[in-house]
């Protein structure tokens, strides 16, 4: 966009200057032989301005000056601090460089970036498939199955407690009846009817259990088919199996209850037929109560054990997940795959990983640099090291960006002297938000030292480089601009000291100097053609 904008400016200048050229051409004097007189600008001594140490003036109309956006600023005096100029080298800061390594060994199956890409912290760099991670994932699944099995055991133990309690209640009722019969000396008909009712209830319960088992077995068969087709989860299949297992337990208990009810009924019937109470019946009833109590206690023990197994199984799942997370590290893992992410934001300066490559934890997949801030390590001689202190403002320049100044602050001064160079390293933290400074660049560092003194200064934007010379343009009356070669001194912020070539009060072109330089070059080329 800047280049297009410059083209339009120069095009407008060409039109404006073309009008000036036509006017000048129309009034050019001719000699008596019909030839135009040469237009050298001479001083009083007859020498040209080039010979007098100045370039030819550049003449622009007010319209051309406006189109070019030329602005001027007076040469002034400012306080500038003395500076110490030393060499330096650009390096990455301690937090501006990161080596990307995988959290676990595996094989590279996908690369999400390439060298030169800008990435954010947490952005995927590569995807690995890891056998070690797959094994850890399998351990989690196995531990989860253990939890399901333990939970099924808890349900089974709870069902057994209910059945044991029911048996205990029945035994106690039977004992109470027998004791009542013993007191009266005979068994009454209601006892027989109660036994008959218990038998009917037990047989009804047995029949309901058979029906429930038939339904649940059909559901299990259907669940197994759906699981093979991967339409339901493993948990749903295990739930169906648990229902069938519970039905079988209930069925066995119902059968035992039915058998007990039949025996009780037969006993009541015989007692009713004999009309006498038998002490052995009471003893048998007491034995049934003791047996039922023992079954209840055993069922409670199994429930406690089953609950402990659930807790242990859950801890196993947690341990398996912790092991899996430890292997995955900061990456996003699923099954046997893990996505390695960028540890910092920056630019991928090196990507060593390749598709299909087998890597270990220590393998370097790539390197990321964040150049928002960089270190510049300046080498200050032992005689001048006293001028470098933490907090001192520094100005850094590199040959790759002539005229550009990067600001920084001294962070630390080295404690060891290089015996060969007799210098100490001074570490400067430099703002590099445009990422223009790169690691390894040679730099020139200016450190402010001593007291400030008055200096003749101009804006840095006024200076134009012409080979090894530094030039600027002085605005004169009538739209004239004079090019001058200057000698520069200290640089501070947006201003530069001029040691020779200008005077206080001169108006220098602070904006648009490149347009004047282009016009001068165009004029020189036209002169050669003529």
C-alpha positions in Angstrom: 0.0 0.0 0.0 2.9 2.4 0.8 4.4 1.8 -2.6 1.1 2.5 -4.4 0.7 5.6 -2.3 4.2 6.8 -3.3 3.5 6.1 -7.0 0.4 8.3 -6.9 2.3 11.1 -5.1 5.1 11.0 -7.7 2.5 10.9 -10.5 1.0 14.1 -9.1 4.4 15.7 -8.8 5.2 14.8 -12.4 2.1 16.6 -13.5 2.8 19.7 -11.3 6.5 19.8 -12.2 5.7 19.2 -15.9 3.8 22.5 -15.9 6.8 24.2 -14.4 9.0 22.7 -17.1 6.8 23.9 -19.9 6.8 27.4 -18.6 10.6 27.4 -18.3 10.9 26.0 -21.8 8.7 28.6 -23.3 10.9 31.4 -21.9 14.3 29.9 -22.6 16.5 32.4 -24.4 18.1 31.5 -27.7 21.3 32.9 -29.1 21.6 34.4 -32.6 22.4 31.0 -34.0 19.1 29.5 -32.8 20.7 27.4 -30.0 19.4 27.5 -26.4 21.8 29.0 -23.8 23.0 26.7 -21.1 21.4 27.1 -17.7 24.2 26.6 -15.1 23.5 28.4 -11.8 26.7 30.3 -10.9 27.8 32.3 -7.9 29.5 35.6 -8.1 32.9 34.0 -8.8 31.3 32.1 -11.7 31.5 28.7 -10.0 28.5 26.4 -9.9 26.8 25.5 -6.6 28.1 22.0 -6.9 31.6 23.4 -7.0 30.8 25.7 -4.0 29.9 22.6 -1.8 26.1 22.7 -2.3 23.8 20.8 -4.7 21.5 22.5 -7.1 18.3 23.9 -5.6 15.1 21.9 -6.2 12.2 24.1 -7.2 8.6 23.0 -6.5 5.3 24.8 -6.8 3.0 25.2 -3.9 0.7 22.6 -5.4 3.6 20.1 -5.8 4.6 20.7 -2.2 1.1 20.0 -1.0 0.7 16.9 -3.1 4.0 15.5 -1.8 3.0 16.2 1.8 6.2 18.0 2.5 6.6 19.4 6.0 9.4 21.4 7.6 10.7 21.9 11.1 13.2 24.4 12.4 16.7 23.4 13.5 16.8 23.7 17.3 18.9 23.2 20.3 18.2 20.4 22.8 19.9 18.8 25.8 21.5 15.5 24.8 23.2 13.1 27.1 26.7 11.9 26.3 26.6 8.3 25.0 28.8 5.3 25.0 28.8 3.4 21.7 29.6 -0.3 22.0 29.0 -3.5 19.8 26.4 -6.0 20.7 24.6 -9.2 19.6 20.9 -9.9 19.5 19.8 -13.1 21.3 16.4 -14.5 22.3 15.2 -13.8 25.9 15.0 -16.6 28.5 11.2 -16.8 28.0 11.3 -16.2 24.2 12.5 -19.7 23.1 11.0 -23.1 23.6 12.0 -26.6 22.4 8.9 -28.7 21.6 9.3 -32.3 22.8 6.7 -35.1 23.0 5.4 -36.1 26.5 5.6 -39.8 25.5 7.4 -41.9 22.9 5.4 -42.8 19.7 5.1 -42.2 16.0 4.3 -38.9 14.3 1.1 -39.3 12.3 0.3 -35.7 11.6 2.1 -32.3 11.5 -0.2 -29.3 12.1 2.3 -26.6 11.3 5.4 -25.9 9.2 8.5 -23.9 9.7 7.8 -20.2 9.6 4.2 -20.5 10.9 3.1 -18.2 13.7 1.5 -20.1 16.5 -0.3 -19.4 19.8 0.4 -21.1 23.1 -1.6 -24.3 23.2 -2.0 -24.6 19.4 -1.5 -28.1 18.0 2.0 -28.8 16.6 2.0 -32.6 16.0 -0.1 -35.7 16.6 1.5 -38.9 17.9 0.3 -42.5 18.1 1.8 -44.1 21.2 1.7 -47.8 22.2 2.6 -46.8 25.8 -0.4 -44.4 25.8 -2.7 -47.1 24.3 -1.7 -49.5 27.1 -2.5 -46.9 29.7 -5.8 -46.3 28.0 -6.6 -50.0 28.1 -5.8 -50.1 31.9 -8.4 -47.4 32.4 -11.1 -49.4 30.5 -10.2 -52.5 32.5 -10.4 -50.6 35.8 -13.8 -49.3 34.7 -15.0 -52.8 34.1 -13.8 -53.7 37.5 -16.0 -51.0 38.9 -19.1 -52.3 37.0 -18.4 -55.8 38.3 -18.0 -54.6 41.9 -21.2 -52.6 41.7 -23.0 -55.7 40.4 -21.7 -57.6 43.4 -23.1 -54.9 45.7 -26.5 -55.2 44.1 -26.4 -59.0 44.5 -25.4 -58.7 48.1 -28.2 -56.3 48.8 -30.7 -58.7 47.2 -29.4 -61.6 49.3 -29.8 -59.5 52.5 -33.5 -58.8 51.5 -34.0 -62.5 51.0 -32.3 -63.5 54.2 -34.4 -61.0 56.1 -37.5 -62.4 54.6 -36.5 -65.9 55.5 -35.8 -64.7 59.1 -39.2 -63.1 59.4 -40.8 -66.4 58.2 -38.8 -68.5 60.6 -39.7 -66.2 63.5 -43.4 -66.3 62.6 -43.2 -70.1 62.4 -41.6 -70.3 65.8 -44.2 -68.0 67.3 -47.0 -70.3 65.9 -45.3 -73.4 67.2 -44.9 -71.9 70.6 -48.6 -70.9 70.6 -49.6 -74.4 69.7 -47.5 -75.7 72.5 -49.3 -73.5 75.0 -52.7 -74.6 73.9 -51.7 -78.2 73.4 -53.0 -78.3 69.9 -52.6 -76.7 66.5 -55.6 -74.7 65.3 -56.9 -74.6 61.9 -55.9 -70.9 61.3 -52.2 -72.0 61.5 -52.8 -74.4 58.7 -54.6 -71.8 56.7 -51.7 -69.4 57.3 -49.2 -72.0 56.1 -51.4 -72.7 53.1 -51.5 -68.9 52.4 -47.7 -68.7 52.7 -47.4 -71.6 50.3 -49.7 -69.9 47.9 -47.7 -66.6 48.2 -44.4 -68.5 47.7 -45.7 -70.3 44.6 -47.0 -67.0 43.2 -43.7 -65.4 43.8 -41.9 -68.3 42.1 -44.2 -67.9 39.1 -43.6 -64.2 38.9 -39.8 -64.8 39.1 -40.0 -67.3 36.2 -41.9 -64.7 34.1 -39.4 -61.9 35.0 -36.5 -64.2 34.2 -38.0 -65.1 30.8 -38.4 -61.4 29.9 -34.9 -60.4 31.1 -33.2 -63.3 29.3 -34.9 -62.1 26.1 -33.7 -58.6 26.8 -30.1 -59.9 27.4 -30.1 -61.8 24.2 -31.2 -58.7 22.4 -28.6 -56.6 24.2 -25.8 -59.0 23.2 -26.8 -58.7 19.5 -26.9 -54.8 19.8 -23.5 -54.8 21.5 -21.9 -56.9 18.8 -23.4 -54.3 16.3 -21.9 -51.5 18.5 -25.3 -50.0 19.0 -25.2 -50.0 22.8 -22.4 -49.6 25.4 -20.6 -52.2 27.4 -22.3 -50.8 30.5 -25.8 -51.4 29.1 -24.8 -55.0 28.3 -23.5 -55.6 31.8 -26.7 -54.1 33.2 -28.8 -56.6 31.2 -26.6 -59.5 32.5 -27.0 -58.2 36.0 -30.8 -58.3 35.7 -30.7 -62.0 34.6 -28.2 -62.9 37.4 -30.5 -61.2 39.9 -33.5 -63.0 38.6 -31.7 -66.4 39.0 -30.9 -65.5 42.6 -34.5 -64.5 43.3 -35.7 -67.7 41.6 -33.5 -69.9 43.7 -34.7 -68.1 46.8 -38.3 -68.3 45.7 -37.8 -72.0 45.2 -36.3 -72.4 48.6 -39.2 -70.4 50.1 -41.7 -72.5 48.2 -40.1 -75.6 49.5 -40.0 -74.3 53.0 -43.7 -73.2 52.7 -44.6 -76.6 51.5 -42.8 -78.2 54.3 -44.4 -75.8 56.8 -47.8 -76.5 55.3 -47.3 -80.3 55.5 -46.2 -79.9 59.0 -49.2 -77.8 59.9 -51.5 -80.3 58.2 -50.0 -83.2 60.1 -50.3 -81.3 63.4 -53.8 -80.4 62.5 -54.6 -84.0 61.8 -52.9 -85.2 65.0 -54.3 -82.4 67.0 -51.1 -82.4 69.2 -48.1 -80.1 69.5 -44.7 -81.6 69.0 -41.8 -80.3 70.8 -39.5 -81.2 68.0 -41.5 -78.8 65.8 -40.6 -76.0 68.2 -36.9 -77.0 68.2 -36.9 -77.1 64.4 -38.5 -73.7 64.2 -35.9 -72.3 66.6 -33.2 -73.9 64.4 -34.7 -72.2 61.4 -34.6 -68.8 63.2 -30.9 -69.3 64.1 -30.1 -70.4 60.5 -31.9 -67.3 59.1 -30.1 -65.0 61.5 -26.8 -66.5 60.4 -27.7 -65.9 56.7 -28.5 -62.3 57.4 -25.2 -61.7 59.1 -23.3 -63.4 56.2 -25.2 -61.3 53.7 -24.2 -58.1 55.5 -20.6 -59.2 55.5 -20.8 -59.8 51.8 -22.3 -56.4 51.2 -19.5 -54.7 53.2 -17.0 -56.6 51.2 -18.7 -55.7 47.9 -18.8 -52.0 48.9 -15.1 -52.1 49.7 -14.4 -53.7 46.3 -16.3 -50.8 44.6 -14.1 -48.2 46.5 -11.0 -50.1 45.5 -12.1 -50.4 41.9 -12.8 -46.7 41.8 -9.3 -45.9 43.2 -7.9 -48.2 40.5 -9.7 -46.1 37.8 -8.3 -42.9 39.4 -4.8 -44.4 39.4 -5.1 -45.5 35.8 -6.3 -42.1 34.8 -3.5 -40.4 36.7 -1.0 -42.6 34.9 -2.5 -41.8 31.6 -2.5 -38.0 32.3 1.1 -38.2 33.4 2.0 -39.9 30.0 0.0 -37.3 28.1 1.6 -34.4 29.9 0.3 -31.0 28.6 -0.9 -32.6 25.3 -4.5 -33.5 24.5 -4.7 -37.3 24.6 -7.4 -39.7 23.5 -6.9 -43.5 23.4 -3.5 -44.1 22.0 -3.1 -40.7 20.4 -1.8 -37.4 21.8 -1.6 -33.9 20.3 1.6 -32.1 21.2 0.9 -28.4 21.7 3.0 -25.2 21.5 4.3 -24.2 24.9 4.6 -20.5 24.0 3.3 -18.2 21.3 5.7 -17.3 18.6 7.1 -18.4 15.3 8.1 -22.0 14.4 11.8 -21.4 13.5 12.7 -25.1 13.1 10.6 -28.2 12.6 12.6 -31.3 12.7 9.8 -33.8 13.0 8.7 -35.8 9.9 5.6 -37.9 9.1 6.0 -41.4 10.3 9.1 -40.6 12.4 9.5 -42.7 15.6 10.2 -40.3 18.5 11.2 -40.5 22.2 10.5 -38.2 25.1 13.8 -36.5 24.5 13.3 -36.0 20.7 13.2 -32.4 19.6 10.2 -32.0 17.3 10.8 -28.3 16.7 11.7 -24.9 18.1 9.5 -21.8 18.7 10.8 -18.3 19.1 8.9 -15.4 20.6 10.6 -12.2 19.5 8.3 -9.7 21.2 11.2 -8.9 23.4 14.8 -9.9 22.9 18.1 -9.6 24.7 20.9 -7.5 23.2 24.2 -8.5 24.8 26.6 -5.5 24.6 30.4 -5.8 25.2 31.6 -2.9 27.3 35.3 -2.5 28.1 36.5 -2.7 31.7 37.4 1.0 31.6 33.8 2.0 30.6 31.8 -0.6 32.6 31.1 1.9 35.3 28.8 3.7 32.9 26.6 0.7 32.5 24.1 0.2 35.3 20.8 -1.7 35.6 18.0 0.6 34.6 20.1 2.6 32.1 18.2 3.5 28.9 19.8 2.1 25.8 19.3 2.7 22.1 20.0 -0.2 19.7 20.5 -0.1 15.9 21.3 -2.8 13.3 22.6 -2.5 9.8 19.5 -4.4 8.5 17.3 -1.4 9.4 19.3 1.8 8.8 17.9 4.8 10.7 15.7 2.6 12.9 16.3 2.9 16.7 15.1 0.2 19.1 14.7 1.2 22.7 15.8 -1.0 25.6 16.8 -1.0 29.3 19.9 -2.5 30.9 18.8 -5.5 33.0 22.1 -6.8 34.2 25.9 -6.3 34.0 28.2 -9.3 33.9 30.5 -10.1 36.7 33.3 -11.8 34.7 35.8 -10.0 32.5 36.7 -11.6 29.2 40.5 -11.8 29.4 40.9 -11.6 25.6 38.7 -8.6 24.9 39.0 -7.0 28.3 35.2 -6.5 28.2 32.1 -7.4 30.2 28.7 -8.5 28.9 25.8 -6.1 29.5 22.4 -7.6 29.0 19.7 -5.2 27.6 16.0 -6.1 27.3 14.7 -4.6 24.0 11.2 -4.1 22.8 10.8 -5.9 19.5 7.1 -5.9 19.0 7.6 -5.8 15.2 9.8 -8.9 15.4 12.4 -7.2 13.2 15.4 -8.0 15.4 16.5 -11.6 14.9 18.8 -13.8 17.0 22.4 -13.5 15.9 22.2 -10.0 14.4 25.1 -7.7 15.1 24.0 -4.5 16.8 25.3 -1.1 17.8 24.4 -0.1 21.3 24.3 3.5 22.6 24.2 3.9 26.4 23.5 7.3 27.9 26.3 8.3 30.2 27.3 11.5 32.1 25.6 14.8 32.1 23.5 16.3 29.2 24.8 19.1 27.0 23.3 21.4 24.5 23.3 20.2 20.9 22.0 21.3 17.5 19.4 18.7 16.5 17.1 17.9 13.6 14.4 15.2 13.4 15.8 11.8 12.5 13.2 11.6 9.7 14.9 14.5 8.0 18.1 12.5 7.3 18.6 10.7 4.0 21.3 8.2 3.4 23.3 8.6 0.1 26.0 5.9 0.1 28.3 6.7 3.0 27.0 10.3 3.2 24.1 11.7 5.3 22.1 14.5 3.7 19.0 16.6 4.4 17.0 19.4 2.7 16.8 23.0 3.8 13.6 24.9 2.8 14.1 28.3 1.3 11.8 31.0 0.1 9.9 30.6 -3.2 9.5 26.8 -3.0 13.2 26.1 -3.2 14.9 23.3 -1.4 18.7 23.0 -0.9 20.3 19.7 -0.4 23.1 19.6 2.2 25.6 17.0 3.3 25.8 16.9 7.1 27.9 15.3 9.8 25.9 13.6 12.5 26.6 13.0 16.2 24.5 11.7 19.0 21.1 10.1 18.6 18.4 10.4 21.3 14.8 9.4 20.7 13.5 11.0 17.5 16.3 13.6 17.2 19.8 13.4 16.0 22.7 15.8 16.6 24.1 17.7 13.6 27.8 18.6 14.1 28.2 20.3 10.7 26.0 21.4 7.9 23.1 23.4 9.4 22.5 26.4 11.6 19.9 27.1 14.3 16.8 28.5 12.6 17.2 26.7 9.3 14.0 24.9 8.3 14.7 21.3 7.4 12.3 19.0 5.6 11.1 16.6 8.3 8.5 14.8 6.1 8.6 14.1 2.4 12.4 14.3 2.0 12.4 11.1 -0.1 10.2 12.9 -2.7 12.8 15.7 -3.0 15.5 13.0 -3.4 13.5 11.3 -6.1 13.1 14.6 -7.9 16.8 15.4 -7.7 17.7 12.0 -9.2 15.1 12.5 -12.0 16.7 15.9 -12.7 20.2 14.4 -12.9 19.0 11.7 -15.3 17.4 14.3 -17.5 20.6 16.4 -17.5 22.6 13.4 -18.7 20.1 12.8 -21.5 20.4 16.5 -22.6 
